């Protein structure tokens, strides 16, 4: 297939259990420009369903609607963006297992592979699949799957393997996969441009910090390690996920405290993290409590920051100190000057020094790339706002251009 032509449009879909997020990009001067975005949420509920569409200032919609299923949600999207305008659809798929190391044009074989990976992401992949199936049925154009895990497929075996019987890897694909890959791929490109380096020459430690949070060590433009694992539960302290813990904890919950396996899973994913420590899952609320010196909010923030600093130290070692930049992205990374300051505090001897005046510029909330280090050391510190939808659109266009 030839590269997309001027004025042609791509639709990006991110399907969840009760929501369908979308964005539309138009080819403009060999680049992709976002022309609309929105969300249908509350799918399958009787009282909470709504549809929000943002296009031109005269084409904004926000209304309560009847959304019995994803098919109706997609129909509303296509009323706002006529399907005849769409030449391809890019789908976010959380887990691609080991099969997929790049965006892939969807056929029946690819669908089966994504379905097989659903056991590794049961809270995400089934809904991503549903979005693909509905879209294939309704929109007669090429469909592309863009995987959160693909960027991390360059990790070496010693980084992605767990010290479990090797047969569990061979027979059940149990290993570290990593997530937020579309974000890391976008941020890598932006960082390389900001640093004036080629992507294949760029070494980064990237902190994607939001309600879900992870970190990634990048050497010569390739992931060599990341904090999330078989599932998005491993690694940093998150809004409601526990991150790293002794693997005996869930066994203790089940064997000694009477939890079922599902209750233990729900506890670790939905009732832990910041929420479990202080009762607040939104970082803004936690930081308000931190400033008020509420003991549990202070503890939650300290734990969140400490875990980030611990992995930062590990990745400095993994990259043997050759780090071009430490990059913050995601809702917390882009908007919390407190979090960035606490993470970087006292790390001058490791070559990381934040300029606190720059860090607090514009209230510490950045919608554009911003350099924040003091300039005293070779390792720079940046905020680079992520754009996962644009990354999906870019990868979709690239996958289609590769078709003969």
VODO-166544 format. One record per residue (C-alpha): x, y, z. Coordinates in Angstrom, 3 decimals. Layout:
         u         v         w
         X         Y         Z
...
END
This chain:
         u         v         w
     0.000     0.000     0.000
     1.335     3.464    -0.876
     1.968     6.023     1.859
    -1.125     7.905     2.930
    -2.023    10.880     0.770
    -2.610    14.509     1.672
    -5.944    15.019     3.391
    -6.581    11.342     4.105
    -7.703    10.492     7.634
    -6.842     7.821    10.199
    -9.087     6.825    13.094
    -7.438     5.693    16.341
    -9.533     3.578    18.722
    -8.817     2.585    22.314
   -11.558     0.238    23.494
   -12.109    -0.521    27.172
   -14.757    -2.492    29.007
   -17.157     0.453    29.256
   -15.533     3.125    27.110
   -14.360     3.783    23.568
   -11.800     6.576    23.207
   -10.961     7.850    19.760
    -8.963    10.388    17.805
    -8.866    11.347    14.140
    -5.692    12.409    12.333
    -5.382    13.973     8.875
    -2.308    13.807     6.674
    -1.029    17.376     6.302
     2.304    18.144     4.631
     3.681    14.623     5.247
     2.724    14.861     8.932
    -0.318    13.789    10.932
    -2.537    16.491    12.437
    -5.179    15.716    15.071
    -8.522    17.060    13.863
   -10.933    15.459    16.364
   -11.051    13.335    19.478
   -13.520    12.185    22.077
   -14.905     9.365    24.165
   -18.033     7.265    24.489
   -18.222     6.113    28.092
   -20.607     4.258    30.330
   -21.183     1.629    27.634
   -23.589    -1.014    28.876
   -24.790     1.063    31.816
   -28.293     2.430    32.165
   -27.596     5.774    33.816
   -23.982     6.842    33.173
   -23.592     6.697    29.380
   -22.317     9.806    27.602
   -20.648    10.849    24.352
   -18.132    13.660    24.021
   -16.735    14.794    20.682
   -14.208    17.565    20.137
   -13.550    18.697    16.582
   -13.593    22.280    15.382
   -14.966    24.861    17.860
   -18.293    24.578    16.086
   -18.332    20.793    16.212
   -18.196    20.008    19.912
   -20.681    17.582    21.397
   -21.310    16.460    24.953
   -24.505    14.611    25.711
   -26.072    11.759    27.614
   -26.956     8.949    25.242
   -28.101     5.344    25.141
   -25.015     3.127    24.759
   -26.103    -0.496    25.038
   -22.912    -1.793    23.414
   -19.679    -0.872    21.625
   -21.377    -1.080    18.226
   -23.660     1.817    19.136
   -20.685     3.773    20.507
   -18.803     3.339    17.229
   -21.913     4.358    15.286
   -22.014     7.649    17.228
   -18.335     8.249    16.466
   -18.987     7.655    12.767
   -21.876    10.089    12.823
   -19.455    12.749    14.049
   -16.722    11.586    11.634
   -18.304    10.023     8.527
   -16.744     6.639     7.826
   -16.169     7.498     4.167
   -13.494     9.939     5.388
   -11.542     7.155     7.146
    -8.931     5.199     5.160
    -7.518     3.153     8.070
    -8.112     2.411    11.763
    -5.355     1.997    14.340
    -6.235     0.067    17.498
    -4.476     0.143    20.823
    -3.898    -3.427    21.986
    -2.401    -3.805    25.449
    -0.750    -7.218    25.159
     0.843    -8.734    22.074
     2.774   -11.497    23.822
     6.039   -12.454    22.130
     4.528   -12.621    18.660
     4.389    -8.913    17.888
     7.383    -6.569    17.927
     5.772    -3.860    15.778
     2.393    -2.594    14.629
     0.612    -5.229    12.543
    -2.089    -5.104     9.882
    -4.960    -7.163    11.257
    -6.025   -10.398     9.613
    -7.615   -13.526    11.046
    -4.234   -14.928    12.122
    -3.347   -11.722    13.969
    -6.735   -11.755    15.692
    -6.101   -15.288    16.938
    -2.701   -14.279    18.304
    -4.220   -11.303    20.145
    -6.925   -13.551    21.531
    -4.286   -16.026    22.732
    -2.530   -13.181    24.588
    -5.765   -12.277    26.391
    -4.922   -14.633    29.242
    -1.951   -12.330    29.990
    -4.114    -9.179    29.993
    -7.655   -10.308    30.845
    -8.768    -6.818    31.881
    -7.645    -5.229    28.597
    -7.217    -7.489    25.552
   -10.809    -8.807    25.338
   -12.100    -5.256    25.030
    -9.367    -4.276    22.565
   -10.445    -7.308    20.508
   -14.072    -6.273    20.679
   -13.154    -2.821    19.368
   -11.313    -4.430    16.450
   -14.163    -6.806    15.642
   -16.810    -4.084    15.699
   -14.631    -1.759    13.646
   -13.892    -4.449    11.031
   -17.619    -5.057    10.715
   -18.652    -1.418    10.446
   -15.748     0.272     8.636
   -14.533    -1.279     5.404
   -10.882    -0.222     5.530
    -7.549    -1.665     6.742
    -7.226    -2.166    10.496
    -3.895    -2.065    12.362
    -3.067    -3.294    15.875
    -0.515    -1.234    17.824
     0.760    -3.060    20.903
     1.757    -1.601    24.279
     4.224    -4.474    24.617
     5.939    -4.214    21.209
     8.501    -1.548    22.130
     9.879    -3.751    24.904
    10.569    -6.795    22.725
    14.211    -5.683    22.430
    14.874    -6.517    26.104
    17.595    -9.166    26.510
    16.562   -12.504    28.059
    18.336   -11.747    31.345
    16.096    -8.683    31.718
    12.782   -10.248    30.746
    13.096   -13.706    32.296
    11.854   -14.568    35.777
    13.847   -17.030    37.899
    11.139   -19.666    37.615
    11.316   -23.110    36.004
    12.212   -22.493    32.377
     9.338   -24.717    31.299
     6.889   -22.028    32.462
     8.401   -19.688    29.895
     8.445   -22.345    27.178
     4.932   -23.657    27.798
     3.031   -20.716    29.300
     4.961   -17.639    28.052
     5.543   -16.381    31.606
     8.085   -13.551    31.361
     8.310    -9.772    31.650
     6.623    -7.955    28.767
     6.324    -4.305    29.785
     3.647    -1.788    28.820
     3.209     1.909    27.857
     5.235     1.076    24.744
     3.416     3.510    22.460
     4.205     6.303    24.906
     7.880     5.342    25.141
     8.218     5.163    21.362
     6.745     8.652    20.978
     8.840    10.149    23.787
    12.023     8.566    22.396
    11.511    10.307    19.057
    10.805    13.650    20.700
    13.772    13.318    23.064
    16.190    12.418    20.269
    15.103    15.530    18.360
    15.448    17.716    21.474
    18.927    16.310    22.144
    20.008    16.690    18.532
    20.814    12.980    18.265
    19.745    10.095    16.093
    17.273     7.724    17.712
    19.791     4.872    17.504
    22.325     6.998    19.424
    19.998     8.023    22.251
    20.195     6.696    25.841
    17.290     7.594    28.127
    15.601     6.795    31.396
    11.919     7.598    30.886
     9.370     7.850    33.700
     5.796     7.440    32.439
     3.948     8.500    35.567
     0.189     8.567    35.843
    -2.495     6.489    37.522
    -0.670     3.623    35.842
     3.082     4.171    36.082
     6.226     2.594    34.717
     9.833     3.365    33.830
    11.984     2.316    30.905
    15.734     2.174    30.292
    16.612     2.848    26.645
    20.056     2.208    25.160
    20.819     3.216    21.571
    17.125     3.742    20.933
    16.041     0.313    22.200
    14.406    -0.801    25.439
    16.754    -2.832    27.631
    14.525    -2.957    30.726
    11.192    -1.708    32.048
     9.414    -1.890    35.387
     6.089    -3.495    34.438
     6.176    -7.242    33.954
     3.939   -10.105    32.874
     1.070    -7.713    33.652
     0.885    -3.969    34.398
     0.917    -4.760    38.137
     4.695    -5.011    38.629
     7.024    -2.092    39.363
     6.158     1.361    40.650
     3.511     2.358    43.184
     0.440     3.415    41.178
    -2.959     4.926    41.806
    -4.573     1.648    42.869
    -1.935    -0.985    41.946
     0.621    -2.156    44.486
     3.655    -2.515    42.200
     6.585    -4.616    43.458
     5.935    -6.829    46.456
     7.031   -10.149    47.938
     5.373   -12.802    45.719
     4.397   -14.644    48.887
     1.965   -11.844    49.820
    -0.923   -13.016    47.583
    -0.306   -16.594    48.741
    -0.533   -15.422    52.356
    -3.750   -13.553    51.568
    -5.247   -16.735    50.114
    -3.824   -19.388    52.405
    -3.858   -17.563    55.743
    -6.409   -14.740    55.489
    -9.110   -16.481    53.505
    -9.076   -14.431    50.311
   -10.120   -16.099    47.091
    -7.732   -15.806    44.151
   -10.054   -13.247    42.531
   -10.300   -11.206    45.735
    -6.510   -11.153    46.019
    -6.238   -10.067    42.379
    -8.766    -7.272    42.929
    -6.962    -6.147    46.100
    -3.591    -5.848    44.373
    -4.951    -4.159    41.235
    -7.858    -2.050    42.434
    -7.453    -1.339    46.161
    -3.707    -0.945    46.700
    -1.087     1.623    45.664
    -1.776     5.187    46.771
    -5.411     4.275    47.374
    -4.485     1.450    49.706
    -2.072     3.540    51.764
    -4.025     6.758    52.237
    -7.462     6.230    50.697
    -6.748     8.525    47.729
    -5.894     7.315    44.230
    -5.553    10.676    42.462
    -2.023    12.052    42.812
    -3.346    15.614    43.052
    -5.341    14.698    46.152
    -2.358    12.852    47.627
    -0.116    15.883    47.088
    -2.690    18.171    48.703
    -2.587    15.882    51.727
     1.210    15.831    51.585
     1.325    19.637    51.776
    -1.110    19.509    54.719
     1.208    16.948    56.373
    -1.518    14.335    56.644
     0.514    11.326    57.860
    -0.820     8.690    55.473
    -0.679    11.040    52.464
     2.940    11.834    53.348
     3.701     8.113    53.632
     2.006     7.367    50.305
     4.005    10.089    48.561
     7.262     8.969    50.139
     6.647     5.375    49.088
     5.725     6.443    45.551
     8.849     8.598    45.205
    11.191     6.078    46.842
    10.138     3.330    44.455
    10.800     5.648    41.495
    14.234     6.611    42.824
    15.143     2.980    43.459
    14.416     2.025    39.858
    16.167     5.181    38.663
    19.323     3.992    40.425
    18.969     0.539    38.911
    18.632     1.960    35.406
    21.623     4.276    35.845
    23.604     1.106    36.512
    21.956    -0.798    33.630
    23.038     2.016    31.282
    26.480     2.149    32.938
    26.035     5.841    33.678
    25.751     6.795    29.999
    22.418     8.589    30.119
    21.641    11.457    27.771
    18.471    12.458    29.595
    16.039    11.606    32.341
    12.560    12.218    30.903
     9.285    12.694    32.768
     5.984    12.102    30.975
     2.381    11.121    31.771
    -0.082    13.047    33.905
     2.119    13.170    37.024
     5.389    13.490    35.136
     4.114    16.426    33.103
     2.181    18.252    35.823
     3.725    17.651    39.261
     6.718    19.848    40.078
     6.677    18.326    43.579
     7.087    14.790    42.278
     9.898    15.734    39.902
    11.707    17.627    42.674
    11.430    14.774    45.151
    12.643    12.220    42.607
    15.705    14.295    41.655
    16.531    15.654    45.119
    20.146    15.139    46.204
    21.250    13.304    43.046
    23.941    15.773    41.959
    26.672    13.211    42.650
    24.932    10.933    40.154
    24.890    13.680    37.529
    21.241    14.700    37.932
    20.451    18.240    39.071
    17.076    19.880    38.650
    16.708    23.631    38.163
    13.861    24.306    40.567
    13.004    27.663    38.966
    12.537    25.947    35.602
    10.721    23.067    37.289
     8.119    25.469    38.711
     7.727    27.579    35.578
     4.089    27.899    34.464
     3.023    26.296    37.737
     5.095    23.224    36.947
     2.571    22.041    34.346
     3.958    21.607    30.846
     2.073    21.067    27.597
     5.247    21.260    25.490
     8.751    19.821    25.719
    10.723    21.575    28.468
    14.306    21.178    29.665
    14.562    21.358    33.460
    18.152    20.514    34.446
    20.696    23.029    35.770
    23.113    22.483    32.889
    25.894    21.519    35.288
    26.064    17.866    34.197
    25.959    15.976    30.875
    22.683    14.207    31.752
    19.775    16.485    30.902
    16.327    16.419    32.544
    13.242    16.938    30.400
     9.481    16.948    30.560
     8.121    15.612    27.269
     4.312    15.393    27.139
     3.311    12.076    25.652
     0.836    11.617    22.806
    -0.099     7.951    22.629
    -2.866     8.523    20.085
    -0.446    10.245    17.705
     2.052     7.429    18.242
    -0.629     4.878    17.327
    -1.543     6.894    14.224
     2.120     7.146    13.189
     2.670     3.417    13.654
    -0.550     2.666    11.759
     0.579     4.765     8.824
     3.989     3.106     8.869
     2.500    -0.401     8.955
     0.247     0.384     5.987
     3.098     1.914     4.000
     4.983    -1.372     4.389
     2.288    -3.394     2.583
     3.174    -4.325    -0.972
END
